[in-house]
Amino acid sequence: MRVHPEVAEALAVGRPVVALESTIIAHGLPRPDNLRVAREIEEAVRSHGAVPATIAVIGGEASVGLDDDALETLANADDVAKCGVRDLAPAVAAGAHGATTVAATSHLASLAGIRVFATSGLGGVHRGARDSFDESADLSTLARVGICVVCAGVKSILDIPATLERLETLNVTVLGYRTGTFPAFYLNDSGLPVSWRVETPAEAAAVLRERAALQVPGAVVVANPLPEDEQLDPMLHDRVIAGALAAAEEAGVRGKQVTPFVLDHLHRASEGATLAVNVRLVLRNAELAGRIAVALSAVTR
C-alpha cells in the first residue's frame, strides 16, 4: 500500500485527514464531469482545514492519496475495476486500476490510520433481499472498522428500513447531523428516526473519541441530509425510482450491477437532476468531514 507523502506527513504529525472513495470518479459520474468534481471534492476538504486522501488502486498499487496524474488516470481509463474489499488483492495482483467502494475505502483508510471518511451514500440492503440475499458488503465492513463515515444516508433505491436494522444489529453507531431522521440520499428525510443526533462537528468528534476510549468496535455513520430546498423533487424522485427499478428487473440485472444500472437510468430519466443532487450532497459531506476531522484532531493530539 502506498500512502501519498502529504497524507503520510499529516498522519505522522496528527493533522486532520479525510479519506475519499473513488467509485464516484470512475463509475458514478460521466466524463469530463468526474475529474472536475473529484478535484472539487478534494478542495472542499482542504477548504475546511484537512488533507484529502482519495483512495484507489492505480496500476496494481493500493494508493491512499492520489496526485493529479493518478486522478486523471482514474477518471479517463476504460478498464477501471469496481473494488470491494474482496477485490483488492486480485486487482493488485493483476496490476489493474481499481475504484474503491465505501467498504474498500474504509478498509484501506483504517489500515493507513485515517479516522474520517466522506462519501455520497452507503450501500445497504437491497429491495427483495429476503429472496436474493443481496446486501452490500459496506455494512459488514463498517461493523469492524473504526472510522467515521459522513454520508447522506443510503441510496433511496435500497430498502432503508432493513438497512437501518442491519446497522443496529452490526453495532454501527448512526448519528443524525442536525436531524432526528435518517436522510434518503436524494431526499432529505426518509421518515425513519435515528437514535442520536449531533449539532456540531465537535459533538461528532466527541462521540468518536468516547467510542475509541470504550473500545467499541465498528464505524460511526454521520448522516448529513441535504437542505429541503436542495433535495430532488419528491414527485420526480418517486417516478424515476419506480421506473429505474422496473427497468433493472426487466433487464435481469442482478448483484453489484444493480446500483450502477439504476443510477444511470435515474440520470437519464431525470434529465441530469439526480446527478446534480449527487454532486451537491457529496460536496457537503466532504466539507462536514473536513470539519469533523479538524475537531477530532484538536481533541486527540
C-alpha positions as CSV (number, residue, x, y, z in Angstrom):
1,M,0.0,0.0,0.0
2,R,1.3,3.4,-1.0
3,V,0.5,6.4,1.1
4,H,0.9,9.8,-0.6
5,P,3.7,11.8,1.1
6,E,1.4,14.7,2.0
7,V,-1.0,12.3,3.6
8,A,1.7,10.3,5.4
9,E,3.2,13.6,6.8
10,A,-0.2,14.8,8.0
11,L,-0.9,11.5,9.8
12,A,2.6,11.4,11.3
13,V,2.1,14.8,13.0
14,G,-1.6,14.4,13.8
15,R,-3.0,16.8,11.2
16,P,-6.6,16.0,10.1
17,V,-7.0,13.8,7.1
18,V,-10.2,12.8,5.3
19,A,-10.5,9.7,3.1
20,L,-12.4,9.8,-0.1
21,E,-13.7,6.9,-2.2
22,S,-13.1,6.7,-5.9
23,T,-16.0,4.7,-7.3
24,I,-17.8,8.1,-7.8
25,I,-14.9,9.1,-10.1
26,A,-14.7,6.0,-12.2
27,H,-18.3,4.8,-12.2
28,G,-20.5,7.3,-10.6
29,L,-20.2,10.4,-12.8
30,P,-19.9,10.9,-16.6
31,R,-16.8,12.3,-18.2
32,P,-15.5,15.0,-18.1
33,D,-17.5,16.0,-15.0
34,N,-16.0,13.2,-13.0
35,L,-12.5,14.7,-12.9
36,R,-13.8,18.2,-12.2
37,V,-15.9,17.0,-9.3
38,A,-13.1,14.8,-7.9
39,R,-10.9,17.9,-7.7
40,E,-13.8,19.9,-6.2
41,I,-14.3,17.3,-3.5
42,E,-10.7,17.4,-2.5
43,E,-10.8,21.2,-2.4
44,A,-13.9,21.1,-0.2
45,V,-11.9,19.0,2.3
46,R,-8.9,21.4,2.1
47,S,-11.0,24.5,2.5
48,H,-12.1,23.3,5.9
49,G,-8.5,22.6,7.1
50,A,-8.0,18.9,6.4
51,V,-5.9,16.9,3.9
52,P,-7.8,14.9,1.3
53,A,-6.8,11.3,0.7
54,T,-8.6,9.9,-2.3
55,I,-8.2,6.1,-2.3
56,A,-7.9,3.8,-5.3
57,V,-5.8,1.0,-6.9
58,I,-3.5,2.5,-9.5
59,G,-1.6,0.2,-11.7
60,G,-1.8,-2.6,-9.1
61,E,-0.8,-0.4,-6.2
62,A,-3.3,0.3,-3.4
63,S,-2.9,4.1,-3.1
64,V,-4.0,6.3,-0.2
65,G,-4.0,9.8,-1.6
66,L,-3.7,10.5,-5.3
67,D,-1.7,13.1,-7.2
68,D,-3.4,14.8,-10.1
69,D,-2.0,12.4,-12.7
70,A,-3.5,9.5,-10.8
71,L,-6.8,11.3,-10.6
72,E,-6.8,11.8,-14.4
73,T,-5.9,8.1,-14.9
74,L,-8.8,7.0,-12.8
75,A,-11.2,9.4,-14.4
76,N,-10.3,8.6,-18.0
77,A,-9.3,4.9,-18.1
78,D,-11.8,2.5,-19.6
79,D,-10.7,-0.6,-17.6
80,V,-11.2,0.5,-14.0
81,A,-12.5,-2.3,-11.9
82,K,-15.0,-1.6,-9.1
83,C,-13.3,-2.9,-6.0
84,G,-14.9,-4.0,-2.8
85,V,-12.7,-5.5,-0.1
86,R,-12.7,-8.9,-1.7
87,D,-11.5,-7.4,-5.0
88,L,-8.4,-5.6,-3.6
89,A,-6.0,-8.5,-3.7
90,P,-6.9,-9.7,-7.2
91,A,-6.7,-6.1,-8.6
92,V,-3.3,-5.5,-7.0
93,A,-2.0,-8.9,-8.2
94,A,-3.2,-8.2,-11.7
95,G,-1.6,-4.8,-11.9
96,A,-5.1,-3.3,-12.6
97,H,-6.7,0.0,-11.9
98,G,-9.5,-0.1,-9.3
99,A,-12.0,2.3,-7.9
100,T,-12.8,1.6,-4.3
101,T,-16.3,1.3,-2.8
102,V,-17.2,2.5,0.6
103,A,-16.2,-0.9,2.0
104,A,-12.7,-1.0,0.3
105,T,-12.1,2.7,1.0
106,S,-12.9,2.2,4.7
107,H,-10.7,-0.8,4.9
108,L,-7.6,0.9,3.4
109,A,-8.2,4.2,5.2
110,S,-8.3,2.3,8.5
111,L,-5.1,0.5,7.7
112,A,-3.5,3.9,7.0
113,G,-4.7,5.3,10.3
114,I,-7.3,7.7,8.8
115,R,-10.3,8.2,11.1
116,V,-12.8,10.2,8.9
117,F,-14.2,9.4,5.5
118,A,-16.6,11.3,3.3
119,T,-18.8,9.7,0.6
120,S,-22.1,10.3,-1.0
121,G,-24.2,7.4,0.3
122,L,-23.7,4.0,1.8
123,G,-24.6,0.7,0.2
124,G,-27.2,-1.3,2.1
125,V,-29.9,-4.0,2.0
126,H,-31.4,-4.2,-1.5
127,R,-35.1,-4.4,-2.1
128,G,-36.2,-8.0,-2.3
129,A,-33.2,-9.2,-0.3
130,R,-35.5,-11.7,1.5
131,D,-35.2,-13.7,-1.7
132,S,-32.0,-12.6,-3.2
133,F,-29.8,-12.1,0.0
134,D,-28.5,-9.0,-1.8
135,E,-26.8,-6.9,0.8
136,S,-23.9,-4.5,0.3
137,A,-20.5,-5.5,1.8
138,D,-20.3,-1.9,3.1
139,L,-22.4,-3.0,6.1
140,S,-20.2,-5.9,7.3
141,T,-17.1,-3.8,6.7
142,L,-18.4,-0.9,8.8
143,A,-19.1,-3.4,11.6
144,R,-15.3,-3.9,12.0
145,V,-13.5,-0.7,11.0
146,G,-13.3,2.1,13.5
147,I,-13.9,5.0,11.1
148,C,-16.3,7.9,10.9
149,V,-18.3,7.9,7.6
150,V,-20.1,11.1,6.6
151,C,-22.8,10.4,4.1
152,A,-26.3,11.4,3.0
153,G,-27.8,8.1,4.3
154,V,-28.2,5.2,1.9
155,K,-29.3,5.4,-1.7
156,S,-33.1,5.5,-1.9
157,I,-33.2,2.6,-4.4
158,L,-32.4,0.4,-1.4
159,D,-34.5,-1.0,1.5
160,I,-33.8,1.8,4.0
161,P,-35.7,0.3,7.0
162,A,-33.9,-3.1,6.5
163,T,-30.6,-1.3,6.2
164,L,-31.1,0.6,9.5
165,E,-32.0,-2.7,11.2
166,R,-28.8,-4.3,9.9
167,L,-26.7,-1.3,11.0
168,E,-28.2,-1.7,14.5
169,T,-27.5,-5.5,14.5
170,L,-23.9,-4.8,13.5
171,N,-23.4,-2.2,16.3
172,V,-22.7,0.6,13.8
173,T,-23.5,3.9,15.6
174,V,-25.7,6.2,13.5
175,L,-25.8,10.0,14.2
176,G,-28.1,12.4,12.6
177,Y,-26.3,15.7,11.8
178,R,-28.8,18.4,12.9
179,T,-31.6,16.0,12.2
180,G,-33.6,13.4,14.1
181,T,-34.5,11.4,11.0
182,F,-32.4,9.4,8.6
183,P,-31.8,11.0,5.2
184,A,-32.6,9.2,2.0
185,F,-29.8,10.3,-0.3
186,Y,-31.7,12.3,-2.9
187,L,-34.3,13.2,-0.3
188,N,-33.5,14.8,3.0
189,D,-35.9,12.7,5.1
190,S,-36.7,9.0,4.9
191,G,-39.3,9.3,7.7
192,L,-37.2,6.9,9.8
193,P,-35.8,8.1,13.1
194,V,-32.2,8.0,14.3
195,S,-31.4,7.3,17.9
196,W,-28.8,10.1,18.3
197,R,-28.2,13.5,16.8
198,V,-25.3,15.9,17.0
199,E,-25.4,19.6,16.2
200,T,-21.7,20.4,15.6
201,P,-18.5,18.8,14.3
202,A,-17.1,18.9,17.8
203,E,-20.0,16.9,19.1
204,A,-19.4,14.2,16.4
205,A,-15.7,14.2,17.3
206,A,-16.6,13.7,21.0
207,V,-18.6,10.6,20.1
208,L,-15.7,9.2,18.1
209,R,-13.3,9.9,21.0
210,E,-15.5,8.1,23.5
211,R,-16.2,5.2,21.2
212,A,-12.5,4.6,20.9
213,A,-11.9,5.0,24.6
214,L,-14.6,2.4,25.3
215,Q,-13.1,0.1,22.7
216,V,-16.4,-0.2,20.9
217,P,-15.8,-1.9,17.5
218,G,-17.1,-0.6,14.2
219,A,-17.9,2.6,12.5
220,V,-19.8,5.8,13.3
221,V,-22.1,6.9,10.5
222,V,-22.8,10.7,10.5
223,A,-26.0,11.1,8.3
224,N,-25.9,14.6,6.8
225,P,-29.1,15.4,4.9
226,L,-29.4,18.0,2.1
227,P,-31.4,21.1,3.0
228,E,-35.0,20.6,1.9
229,D,-34.7,23.2,-0.9
230,E,-31.7,21.3,-2.4
231,Q,-33.2,17.8,-2.4
232,L,-34.6,16.2,-5.5
233,D,-38.2,17.0,-6.2
234,P,-40.1,14.2,-4.3
235,M,-42.6,13.6,-7.1
236,L,-39.8,13.3,-9.7
237,H,-37.9,11.1,-7.2
238,D,-40.7,8.6,-6.8
239,R,-41.4,8.4,-10.5
240,V,-37.9,7.9,-11.7
241,I,-37.0,5.4,-8.9
242,A,-40.0,3.3,-9.8
243,G,-39.1,3.4,-13.5
244,A,-35.4,2.5,-12.8
245,L,-36.2,-0.5,-10.6
246,A,-38.7,-1.8,-13.1
247,A,-36.1,-1.4,-15.9
248,A,-33.5,-3.3,-13.9
249,E,-36.0,-6.1,-13.2
250,E,-37.0,-6.3,-16.9
251,A,-33.3,-6.4,-18.0
252,G,-32.5,-9.1,-15.5
253,V,-29.8,-7.0,-13.7
254,R,-28.6,-8.7,-10.5
255,G,-25.9,-8.3,-7.8
256,K,-23.4,-5.5,-7.9
257,Q,-24.6,-4.4,-11.3
258,V,-27.9,-3.2,-10.0
259,T,-26.7,0.1,-8.5
260,P,-24.7,1.4,-11.5
261,F,-27.6,0.3,-13.8
262,V,-30.2,2.1,-11.8
263,L,-28.2,5.2,-11.2
264,D,-27.5,5.6,-14.9
265,H,-31.2,5.1,-15.6
266,L,-32.0,7.8,-13.0
267,H,-29.6,10.2,-14.5
268,R,-31.2,9.8,-18.0
269,A,-34.8,9.7,-16.8
270,S,-34.4,12.8,-14.6
271,E,-32.5,14.7,-17.3
272,G,-29.5,15.1,-15.0
273,A,-31.4,16.2,-11.9
274,T,-30.2,13.2,-9.8
275,L,-26.6,13.8,-10.9
276,A,-26.8,17.4,-9.8
277,V,-28.2,16.4,-6.4
278,N,-25.4,13.7,-6.1
279,V,-22.7,16.3,-6.6
280,R,-24.3,18.8,-4.1
281,L,-24.5,16.2,-1.4
282,V,-21.0,14.7,-1.8
283,L,-19.5,18.2,-1.6
284,R,-21.5,19.0,1.5
285,N,-20.3,15.7,3.0
286,A,-16.7,16.4,2.2
287,E,-17.0,19.8,3.9
288,L,-18.5,18.4,7.0
289,A,-16.0,15.5,7.1
290,G,-13.2,18.1,7.0
291,R,-14.7,20.0,9.9
292,I,-15.1,16.8,11.9
293,A,-11.5,15.7,11.2
294,V,-10.3,19.1,12.4
295,A,-12.3,18.8,15.6
296,L,-11.2,15.2,16.2
297,S,-7.5,16.2,15.6
298,A,-7.8,19.0,18.1
299,V,-9.0,16.8,20.9
300,T,-6.7,13.8,20.3
301,R,-3.3,15.5,19.8
